[in-house]
Amino acid sequence: MLPRINFHTLRHTWVSLKIEQGENLVYISEQAGHSNVVTTSSIYAHLIKKTNYESACGLEEMIFEKNGSKPVAENEKGLTVNSVNP
């Protein structure tokens, strides 16, 4: 027999999973029926911080390599530093 789960618990689980997936917080707030995104971010701040930390680490890995920044490393290899406007 499955345990009884009330609607609030189910909604909390859904919001937590969406945050973990990196879904847009405004979308989550609207779908959860919160009055505004501040309510959502206040209740789930502990999860958002973890997600932001992982995102920041990913950005750091994308930008930096072992021997400095990628643009510097690419420049030493003779490649163009500004890849947006070559």
ROPADO-946536 format. One record per residue (C-alpha): x, y, z. Coordinates in Angstrom, 2 decimals, decimal comma. Example, Ala and Ser with C-alpha at 12.3 -4.5 7.8 and 13.67 -1.06 7.14 Angstrom:
BEGIN
+---------+---------+---------+
|       X |       Y |       Z |
+---------+---------+---------+
|   12,30 |   -4,50 |    7,80 |
|   13,67 |   -1,06 |    7,14 |
+---------+---------+---------+
//
This chain:
BEGIN
+---------+---------+---------+
|       X |       Y |       Z |
+---------+---------+---------+
|    0,00 |    0,00 |    0,00 |
|    1,30 |    3,45 |   -0,91 |
|    1,53 |    6,10 |    1,78 |
|   -0,97 |    8,95 |    1,65 |
|    0,53 |   12,08 |    0,14 |
|   -1,34 |   15,34 |    0,43 |
|   -1,45 |   17,94 |   -2,34 |
|    0,95 |   20,31 |   -0,57 |
|    3,63 |   17,61 |   -0,35 |
|    3,17 |   16,71 |   -4,00 |
|    3,43 |   20,37 |   -5,03 |
|    6,54 |   20,86 |   -2,89 |
|    8,15 |   17,83 |   -4,53 |
|    7,29 |   19,09 |   -8,02 |
|    8,77 |   22,55 |   -7,33 |
|   11,91 |   21,01 |   -5,83 |
|   12,44 |   18,77 |   -8,84 |
|   11,90 |   21,62 |  -11,31 |
|   14,45 |   23,77 |   -9,50 |
|   16,91 |   20,88 |   -9,54 |
|   16,37 |   20,57 |  -13,30 |
|   17,24 |   24,25 |  -13,71 |
|   13,77 |   25,35 |  -14,82 |
|   13,04 |   29,09 |  -14,91 |
|   12,00 |   30,29 |  -11,45 |
|    9,30 |   32,60 |  -12,84 |
|    7,69 |   29,65 |  -14,64 |
|    7,88 |   27,50 |  -11,50 |
|    6,33 |   30,26 |   -9,40 |
|    3,43 |   30,69 |  -11,82 |
|    2,79 |   26,95 |  -12,08 |
|    2,93 |   26,49 |   -8,30 |
|    0,37 |   29,25 |   -7,84 |
|    2,59 |   31,47 |   -5,73 |
|    1,66 |   35,14 |   -5,65 |
|    5,09 |   36,13 |   -6,96 |
|    8,57 |   34,79 |   -7,61 |
|    9,82 |   36,21 |   -4,29 |
|    7,57 |   33,77 |   -2,45 |
|    9,01 |   30,85 |   -4,41 |
|   12,60 |   31,97 |   -3,97 |
|   12,10 |   32,49 |   -0,23 |
|   10,62 |   29,03 |    0,34 |
|   13,11 |   27,20 |   -1,88 |
|   16,25 |   29,32 |   -1,32 |
|   18,18 |   26,32 |    0,00 |
|   17,71 |   24,54 |   -3,34 |
|   18,32 |   27,61 |   -5,48 |
|   21,69 |   28,27 |   -3,86 |
|   22,81 |   24,73 |   -4,65 |
|   21,70 |   25,09 |   -8,26 |
|   23,43 |   28,45 |   -8,61 |
|   26,64 |   27,00 |   -7,17 |
|   26,59 |   24,16 |   -9,70 |
|   25,88 |   26,62 |  -12,49 |
|   28,76 |   28,84 |  -11,40 |
|   31,09 |   25,83 |  -11,32 |
|   30,02 |   24,91 |  -14,84 |
|   30,69 |   28,44 |  -16,04 |
|   34,07 |   28,40 |  -14,37 |
|   34,96 |   25,14 |  -16,09 |
|   33,82 |   26,54 |  -19,43 |
|   35,89 |   29,73 |  -19,13 |
|   39,03 |   28,57 |  -17,35 |
|   41,46 |   25,79 |  -18,02 |
|   44,33 |   24,48 |  -15,91 |
|   46,80 |   27,02 |  -17,30 |
|   44,64 |   30,14 |  -17,22 |
|   41,71 |   31,41 |  -19,19 |
|   40,73 |   29,90 |  -22,52 |
|   41,17 |   33,19 |  -24,43 |
|   44,75 |   33,45 |  -23,17 |
|   45,44 |   29,80 |  -23,97 |
|   43,91 |   30,20 |  -27,43 |
|   45,93 |   33,35 |  -28,07 |
|   49,15 |   31,51 |  -27,25 |
|   48,16 |   28,93 |  -29,88 |
|   47,75 |   31,72 |  -32,45 |
|   43,96 |   31,70 |  -32,46 |
|   41,71 |   34,72 |  -32,37 |
|   40,85 |   35,77 |  -28,80 |
|   37,54 |   37,45 |  -29,71 |
|   35,48 |   34,62 |  -31,16 |
|   32,28 |   36,72 |  -31,22 |
|   33,62 |   39,22 |  -33,76 |
|   36,49 |   37,49 |  -35,60 |
+---------+---------+---------+
//
